[in-house]
Amino acid sequence: QEQLVESGGGLVQPGGSLRLSCAASGSIFVAYRMGWYRQAPGKQRDLVATISRSGTPNYAESVKGRFTISRDSAKNVVYLQMNSLKPEDTAVYYCNANRPNDPSVYWGQGTQVTVSS
């Protein structure tokens, strides 16, 4: 069964750092663009960052310069390194896998990130 499993969320103070991990089954990891989305209470789910199969990253303006997405092909894991966290980064973060012209989209179960003093 194809799946995505996130880990690494938690509570952090403003200005702090967290690293999220997303473990993917091998068939997803090699064939799909991977990404992270987030959803705050009462808001829509928004793109945070994506990384192509070749490793090209793309970021939402709100996280540029603070977040870094990467992928480890040996482990089939995608990471989201989050630095200089702000209270407005508080959300449930979801791992995503998708590819153009393919209706199959995969989501992880989500991991909570709370930035608060």
C-alpha positions in Angstrom: 0.0 0.0 0.0 1.3 3.4 -1.0 1.7 5.7 1.9 3.3 8.8 3.3 4.2 9.0 7.0 5.2 12.3 8.6 7.1 13.0 11.8 8.9 15.7 13.6 6.2 18.2 14.6 5.9 19.7 18.0 5.9 22.9 20.1 8.7 25.4 19.6 9.2 29.0 20.6 9.3 31.9 18.1 12.7 32.0 16.4 13.2 28.3 16.9 13.7 25.4 14.5 12.1 22.1 13.7 12.7 19.5 11.0 9.8 17.5 9.6 10.3 14.2 7.9 8.1 12.3 5.4 8.8 8.7 4.7 7.4 7.5 1.4 7.1 4.1 -0.2 9.7 3.6 -2.8 7.3 3.6 -5.8 6.0 7.0 -4.8 9.3 8.6 -4.0 10.9 7.8 -7.4 8.0 8.7 -9.5 6.3 11.7 -7.9 7.1 15.3 -7.0 7.0 15.6 -3.2 5.9 18.5 -1.2 4.6 20.0 2.1 1.4 21.8 2.7 -0.1 23.3 5.8 -3.5 24.1 7.2 -4.2 26.4 10.1 -7.5 26.2 12.0 -10.3 27.7 9.9 -8.1 28.2 6.9 -7.5 26.4 3.6 -4.7 24.0 3.0 -1.8 26.0 1.4 1.4 25.0 -0.3 4.6 25.4 1.7 7.2 23.9 -0.5 7.7 21.3 -3.3 10.7 19.4 -4.6 10.9 17.8 -8.0 12.2 14.3 -8.8 15.5 16.0 -9.9 15.7 17.9 -6.6 14.5 21.4 -7.8 12.8 23.2 -4.9 10.0 25.6 -4.9 8.7 27.7 -2.0 5.8 29.8 -0.9 6.8 33.4 -0.5 6.0 33.3 3.2 8.7 30.7 3.9 11.4 31.7 1.5 14.7 32.1 3.3 13.5 30.3 6.4 12.4 26.8 5.2 14.4 24.3 3.2 13.0 21.2 1.5 15.2 18.3 0.6 15.0 14.7 -0.4 17.1 11.7 0.5 16.9 9.1 -2.2 18.7 6.5 -0.2 16.1 6.6 2.5 13.0 7.6 0.5 12.5 10.5 2.8 11.6 14.2 2.2 12.6 16.8 4.8 11.4 20.2 5.7 13.9 22.2 7.7 12.1 25.1 9.3 14.1 27.9 10.9 13.2 31.3 12.3 9.7 30.0 13.1 6.9 32.5 13.6 3.6 32.1 15.4 1.9 32.3 12.0 3.6 29.1 11.0 1.4 27.2 13.4 -0.5 24.6 11.5 -0.9 21.0 10.7 1.7 20.1 8.1 0.9 17.5 5.5 3.3 15.6 3.2 2.1 15.4 -0.4 3.0 13.5 -3.5 1.7 14.3 -7.0 2.7 14.5 -10.6 1.3 16.3 -13.7 -1.5 14.7 -15.6 -1.9 12.0 -13.0 -5.1 12.1 -10.9 -3.4 10.0 -8.1 -2.5 12.3 -5.2 -1.1 11.0 -1.9 -1.3 12.7 1.5 0.2 11.9 4.8 -1.8 12.0 8.1 -0.4 15.4 9.1 1.8 16.5 11.9 1.1 19.5 14.2 3.5 22.4 14.4 2.9 25.0 17.1 5.0 28.1 17.5 4.3 29.8 20.7 6.1 31.3 23.7 
